Amino acid sequence: MRVLIWLMLIGALYWALRKLIGSGTPVSTGQKVEGEEMVCDPHCGVYVPLSSALKRRVRGKTVYFCSRECEVSYSKDQRI
């Protein structure tokens, strides 16, 4: 029983640290920052300012990402 509790605590700590370190991009709830348009990352759902988003053309449409990791993960998911 104690082992299970320790594993749950370690898992929660790991998840919290990954969220804090994550992509290094501030997370927003979709609000505009100083009048700048916000765009949504299709992989993780995070909103980022248009000027700092990574842009990529996918099937003739421009897609925006919050980080290189999300861009790579999205590309892998689209190949499935």
N, CA, C and O atoms as a DFTB+ gen file, in Angstrom:
320 C
 N C O
     1  1       0.823      -1.196       0.000
     2  2       0.000       0.000       0.000
     3  2       0.871       1.264       0.000
     4  3       0.577       2.223      -0.714
     5  1       1.936       1.260       0.799
     6  2       2.819       2.422       0.852
     7  2       3.502       2.650      -0.494
     8  3       3.699       3.791      -0.913
     9  1       3.856       1.569      -1.160
    10  2       4.511       1.691      -2.463
    11  2       3.580       2.380      -3.449
    12  3       4.018       3.228      -4.226
    13  1       2.318       2.027      -3.427
    14  2       1.337       2.644      -4.319
    15  2       1.217       4.142      -4.041
    16  3       1.154       4.940      -4.976
    17  1       1.187       4.520      -2.794
    18  2       1.099       5.940      -2.434
    19  2       2.342       6.689      -2.911
    20  3       2.236       7.786      -3.460
    21  1       3.529       6.091      -2.701
    22  2       4.764       6.719      -3.165
    23  2       4.781       6.869      -4.675
    24  3       5.195       7.907      -5.192
    25  1       4.337       5.848      -5.382
    26  2       4.288       5.936      -6.847
    27  2       3.346       7.040      -7.311
    28  3       3.644       7.749      -8.272
    29  1       2.214       7.186      -6.635
    30  2       1.271       8.242      -6.994
    31  2       1.880       9.625      -6.724
    32  3       1.714      10.542      -7.527
    33  1       2.573       9.772      -5.612
    34  2       3.211      11.053      -5.295
    35  2       4.316      11.385      -6.292
    36  3       4.431      12.527      -6.737
    37  1       5.114      10.406      -6.636
    38  2       6.177      10.630      -7.616
    39  2       5.580      10.984      -8.973
    40  3       6.084      11.873      -9.659
    41  1       4.517      10.301      -9.362
    42  2       3.846      10.609     -10.627
    43  2       3.294      12.023     -10.646
    44  3       3.426      12.729     -11.645
    45  1       2.678      12.439      -9.554
    46  2       2.123      13.792      -9.477
    47  2       3.228      14.839      -9.538
    48  3       3.068      15.872     -10.189
    49  1       4.340      14.585      -8.871
    50  2       5.470      15.502      -8.904
    51  2       6.052      15.592     -10.310
    52  3       6.353      16.683     -10.796
    53  1       6.208      14.451     -10.957
    54  2       6.718      14.419     -12.330
    55  2       5.803      15.218     -13.259
    56  3       6.282      16.019     -14.061
    57  1       4.498      15.006     -13.155
    58  2       3.534      15.711     -14.005
    59  2       3.611      17.217     -13.762
    60  3       3.589      18.001     -14.711
    61  1       3.703      17.625     -12.485
    62  2       3.764      19.052     -12.159
    63  2       5.038      19.690     -12.712
    64  3       4.991      20.796     -13.251
    65  1       6.167      19.009     -12.584
    66  2       7.416      19.546     -13.117
    67  2       7.380      19.652     -14.633
    68  3       7.880      20.630     -15.188
    69  1       6.808      18.679     -15.312
    70  2       6.707      18.748     -16.779
    71  2       5.846      19.921     -17.203
    72  3       6.149      20.586     -18.193
    73  1       4.774      20.184     -16.464
    74  2       3.912      21.324     -16.790
    75  2       4.643      22.638     -16.559
    76  3       4.492      23.573     -17.345
    77  1       5.432      22.724     -15.496
    78  2       6.168      23.952     -15.199
    79  2       7.271      24.200     -16.213
    80  3       7.446      25.326     -16.679
    81  1       8.012      23.161     -16.557
    82  2       9.122      23.304     -17.495
    83  2       8.596      23.353     -18.920
    84  3       8.980      24.224     -19.701
    85  1       7.733      22.433     -19.251
    86  2       7.039      22.364     -20.530
    87  2       7.770      22.959     -21.703
    88  3       8.926      22.622     -21.958
    89  1       7.112      23.834     -22.415
    90  2       7.656      24.404     -23.635
    91  2       8.370      25.726     -23.386
    92  3       9.019      26.254     -24.288
    93  1       8.263      26.254     -22.204
    94  2       8.887      27.540     -21.918
    95  2       8.046      28.710     -22.410
    96  3       8.454      29.864     -22.280
    97  1       6.893      28.427     -22.965
    98  2       6.004      29.461     -23.476
    99  2       4.915      29.720     -22.447
   100  3       4.312      28.769     -21.952
   101  1       4.645      30.972     -22.111
   102  2       3.581      31.251     -21.158
   103  2       2.231      30.738     -21.665
   104  3       1.887      30.896     -22.836
   105  1       1.494      30.136     -20.774
   106  2       0.179      29.613     -21.129
   107  2      -0.853      30.710     -20.941
   108  3      -0.826      31.450     -19.958
   109  1      -1.751      30.802     -21.889
   110  2      -2.796      31.808     -21.816
   111  2      -4.145      31.127     -21.957
   112  3      -4.232      29.987     -22.412
   113  1      -5.190      31.828     -21.567
   114  2      -6.530      31.271     -21.676
   115  2      -7.247      31.787     -22.913
   116  3      -8.465      31.648     -23.023
   117  1      -6.515      32.375     -23.837
   118  2      -7.123      32.865     -25.060
   119  2      -7.339      34.364     -25.063
   120  3      -7.896      34.903     -26.019
   121  1      -6.915      35.040     -24.025
   122  2      -7.064      36.485     -23.973
   123  2      -5.997      37.136     -24.836
   124  3      -4.918      36.579     -25.038
   125  1      -6.309      38.315     -25.338
   126  2      -5.334      39.051     -26.144
   127  2      -4.301      39.698     -25.242
   128  3      -4.624      40.211     -24.171
   129  1      -3.052      39.666     -25.692
   130  2      -1.951      40.287     -24.964
   131  2      -1.626      41.589     -25.667
   132  3      -1.148      41.583     -26.802
   133  1      -1.880      42.703     -25.003
   134  2      -1.606      44.027     -25.552
   135  2      -2.135      44.171     -26.968
   136  3      -1.444      44.702     -27.836
   137  1      -3.339      43.709     -27.208
   138  2      -3.985      43.862     -28.502
   139  2      -3.532      42.882     -29.563
   140  3      -3.970      42.983     -30.709
   141  1      -2.669      41.937     -29.222
   142  2      -2.173      40.979     -30.207
   143  2      -3.114      39.784     -30.322
   144  3      -3.676      39.319     -29.330
   145  1      -3.272      39.305     -31.536
   146  2      -4.117      38.145     -31.785
   147  2      -3.493      36.895     -31.178
   148  3      -2.282      36.693     -31.263
   149  1      -4.329      36.055     -30.562
   150  2      -3.882      34.793     -29.987
   151  2      -4.324      33.658     -30.907
   152  3      -5.414      33.693     -31.477
   153  1      -3.463      32.656     -31.040
   154  2      -3.784      31.489     -31.864
   155  2      -3.668      30.233     -31.009
   156  3      -2.910      30.194     -30.040
   157  1      -4.431      29.209     -31.381
   158  2      -4.488      27.980     -30.596
   159  2      -3.622      26.892     -31.228
   160  3      -3.702      26.643     -32.431
   161  1      -2.804      26.254     -30.413
   162  2      -2.000      25.113     -30.840
   163  2      -2.953      23.914     -30.972
   164  3      -3.606      23.551     -29.994
   165  1      -3.049      23.287     -32.165
   166  2      -3.993      22.186     -32.345
   167  2      -3.597      20.918     -31.594
   168  3      -4.431      20.033     -31.400
   169  1      -2.349      20.817     -31.172
   170  2      -1.911      19.605     -30.475
   171  2      -2.249      19.644     -28.987
   172  3      -2.826      18.696     -28.455
   173  1      -1.889      20.739     -28.314
   174  2      -2.078      20.798     -26.861
   175  2      -3.192      21.751     -26.421
   176  3      -3.619      21.712     -25.267
   177  1      -3.665      22.606     -27.331
   178  2      -4.760      23.514     -26.996
   179  2      -4.333      24.802     -26.321
   180  3      -5.188      25.564     -25.872
   181  1      -3.043      25.069     -26.234
   182  2      -2.531      26.285     -25.599
   183  2      -2.659      27.451     -26.573
   184  3      -2.394      27.306     -27.766
   185  1      -3.068      28.606     -26.057
   186  2      -3.122      29.823     -26.859
   187  2      -1.809      30.581     -26.706
   188  3      -1.306      30.753     -25.596
   189  1      -1.260      31.033     -27.831
   190  2      -0.015      31.805     -27.833
   191  2      -0.193      33.038     -28.710
   192  3      -1.013      33.026     -29.627
   193  1       0.569      34.111     -28.440
   194  2       0.506      35.285     -29.308
   195  2       0.954      34.907     -30.722
   196  3       1.894      34.130     -30.888
   197  1       0.302      35.442     -31.714
   198  2       0.603      35.130     -33.106
   199  2       2.068      35.396     -33.433
   200  3       2.678      34.638     -34.188
   201  1       2.638      36.458     -32.877
   202  2       4.021      36.810     -33.201
   203  2       5.037      35.796     -32.680
   204  3       6.129      35.692     -33.238
   205  1       4.712      35.049     -31.632
   206  2       5.664      34.081     -31.088
   207  2       5.319      32.638     -31.448
   208  3       6.050      31.721     -31.072
   209  1       4.232      32.423     -32.162
   210  2       3.830      31.069     -32.541
   211  2       4.686      30.548     -33.689
   212  3       5.123      31.313     -34.549
   213  1       4.917      29.248     -33.692
   214  2       5.600      28.595     -34.807
   215  2       4.550      28.304     -35.872
   216  3       3.503      27.731     -35.569
   217  1       4.817      28.688     -37.104
   218  2       3.840      28.543     -38.179
   219  2       4.260      27.415     -39.115
   220  3       5.444      27.216     -39.388
   221  1       3.253      26.681     -39.600
   222  2       3.515      25.597     -40.540
   223  2       2.293      25.397     -41.425
   224  3       1.156      25.505     -40.966
   225  1       2.537      25.108     -42.689
   226  2       1.437      24.817     -43.627
   227  2       1.151      23.326     -43.577
   228  3       2.052      22.508     -43.764
   229  1      -0.094      22.977     -43.326
   230  2      -0.526      21.582     -43.287
   231  2      -1.769      21.456     -44.156
   232  3      -2.812      22.040     -43.859
   233  1      -1.647      20.691     -45.226
   234  2      -2.771      20.472     -46.158
   235  2      -3.368      21.797     -46.630
   236  3      -4.588      21.947     -46.697
   237  1      -2.508      22.747     -46.954
   238  2      -2.950      24.032     -47.488
   239  2      -3.460      25.019     -46.455
   240  3      -3.941      26.093     -46.817
   241  1      -3.367      24.684     -45.190
   242  2      -3.857      25.561     -44.125
   243  2      -2.698      25.894     -43.186
   244  3      -1.870      25.031     -42.893
   245  1      -2.636      27.143     -42.711
   246  2      -1.602      27.534     -41.758
   247  2      -2.000      27.070     -40.364
   248  3      -3.101      27.348     -39.889
   249  1      -1.083      26.357     -39.719
   250  2      -1.311      25.846     -38.367
   251  2      -0.247      26.470     -37.468
   252  3       0.905      26.613     -37.878
   253  1      -0.624      26.839     -36.248
   254  2       0.276      27.506     -35.318
   255  2       0.548      26.605     -34.114
   256  3      -0.354      25.929     -33.621
   257  1       1.806      26.602     -33.642
   258  2       2.205      25.772     -32.514
   259  2       2.866      26.624     -31.434
   260  3       3.470      27.657     -31.722
   261  1       2.739      26.170     -30.182
   262  2       3.347      26.891     -29.061
   263  2       4.814      26.527     -28.889
   264  3       5.580      27.305     -28.321
   265  1       5.218      25.349     -29.375
   266  2       6.608      24.906     -29.197
   267  2       6.979      23.927     -30.301
   268  3       6.118      23.401     -31.007
   269  1       8.271      23.697     -30.433
   270  2       8.769      22.730     -31.419
   271  2       8.295      21.322     -31.051
   272  3       8.005      20.515     -31.934
   273  1       8.216      21.027     -29.757
   274  2       7.769      19.708     -29.313
   275  2       6.334      19.430     -29.773
   276  3       6.030      18.328     -30.230
   277  1       5.466      20.417     -29.655
   278  2       4.076      20.238     -30.096
   279  2       4.013      20.076     -31.612
   280  3       3.216      19.286     -32.119
   281  1       4.835      20.809     -32.328
   282  2       4.862      20.692     -33.787
   283  2       5.271      19.270     -34.200
   284  3       4.649      18.673     -35.078
   285  1       6.315      18.737     -33.563
   286  2       6.786      17.390     -33.878
   287  2       5.731      16.351     -33.505
   288  3       5.464      15.436     -34.284
   289  1       5.130      16.481     -32.326
   290  2       4.097      15.539     -31.897
   291  2       2.891      15.571     -32.829
   292  3       2.333      14.527     -33.167
   293  1       2.494      16.765     -33.241
   294  2       1.370      16.906     -34.165
   295  2       1.683      16.216     -35.490
   296  3       0.830      15.532     -36.057
   297  1       2.907      16.398     -35.978
   298  2       3.315      15.769     -37.238
   299  2       3.256      14.256     -37.128
   300  3       2.799      13.577     -38.047
   301  1       3.720      13.726     -35.999
   302  2       3.672      12.268     -35.780
   303  2       2.231      11.772     -35.726
   304  3       1.909      10.734     -36.304
   305  1       1.361      12.510     -35.033
   306  2      -0.045      12.118     -34.928
   307  2      -0.745      12.133     -36.279
   308  3      -1.609      11.294     -36.536
   309  1      -0.389      13.066     -37.138
   310  2      -1.045      13.190     -38.439
   311  2      -0.659      12.062     -39.393
   312  3      -1.378      11.786     -40.354
   313  1       0.461      11.419     -39.133
   314  2       0.903      10.310     -39.999
   315  2       0.215       9.000     -39.661
   316  3       0.286       8.041     -40.430
   317  1      -0.453       8.955     -38.510
   318  2      -1.105       7.707     -38.076
   319  2      -2.331       7.426     -38.915
   320  3      -3.010       6.421     -38.699
